[in-house]
């Protein structure tokens, strides 16, 4: 592998590894929130608000991975 191949592969690896965790977390969060809403429909609004906030925090990690991948690519 030459250096150009590594320079192209590094951002892809950073994004791949950096988005795997948040994707898994968002899936688990949504699944558990929907299960909780099904068990207690009266608390659906509170559960939905907490779920969206947790998804935003998980998605922030993927955005950090994007920033790192862009830094690797262009610096």
C-alpha positions in Angstrom: 0.0 0.0 0.0 1.3 3.4 -0.9 0.8 6.6 1.1 -2.0 7.8 -1.2 -4.0 4.7 -0.5 -3.6 5.1 3.2 -4.6 8.8 3.0 -7.8 7.8 1.3 -8.5 4.8 3.6 -7.9 6.6 6.9 -11.0 8.9 6.7 -13.2 5.9 5.7 -12.0 3.9 8.7 -12.5 6.9 11.0 -16.1 7.3 9.8 -16.8 3.6 9.8 -15.7 3.1 13.4 -17.0 6.5 14.6 -20.5 5.9 13.4 -20.9 2.2 14.4 -21.3 3.0 18.1 -23.8 5.9 17.7 -25.9 3.9 15.2 -26.1 1.0 17.6 -26.9 3.3 20.5 -29.7 5.1 18.5 -31.3 1.8 17.6 -31.2 0.6 21.2 -32.6 3.9 22.5 -35.5 4.0 20.0 -36.4 0.4 20.7 -36.4 0.8 24.4 -38.3 4.1 24.2 -41.0 2.6 22.0 -41.3 -0.4 24.4 -41.7 2.0 27.3 -44.3 4.0 25.5 -46.2 0.8 24.7 -46.1 -0.2 28.4 -47.1 3.3 29.7 -48.8 5.4 27.1 -49.5 8.2 29.6 -45.8 8.9 29.9 -45.2 9.0 26.1 -44.4 12.7 26.0 -41.8 12.5 28.7 -40.2 9.4 27.2 -40.1 10.9 23.8 -38.4 14.0 25.0 -35.8 12.0 26.9 -35.3 9.8 23.9 -34.7 12.7 21.5 -32.2 14.3 23.9 -30.3 11.0 24.2 -30.3 10.5 20.4 -28.9 14.0 20.0 -26.0 13.2 22.3 -25.3 9.9 20.5 -25.4 11.6 17.2 -22.9 14.2 18.4 -20.3 11.4 18.6 -20.9 10.6 14.9 -20.4 14.3 14.1 -17.1 14.3 16.0 -16.1 11.3 13.9 -17.0 13.3 10.7 -14.9 16.2 11.9 -11.9 13.9 12.6 -12.3 12.2 9.2 -12.4 15.6 7.5 -9.3 16.7 9.4 -7.5 13.5 8.3 -8.5 14.0 4.7 -7.6 17.7 4.3 -4.7 18.2 6.7 
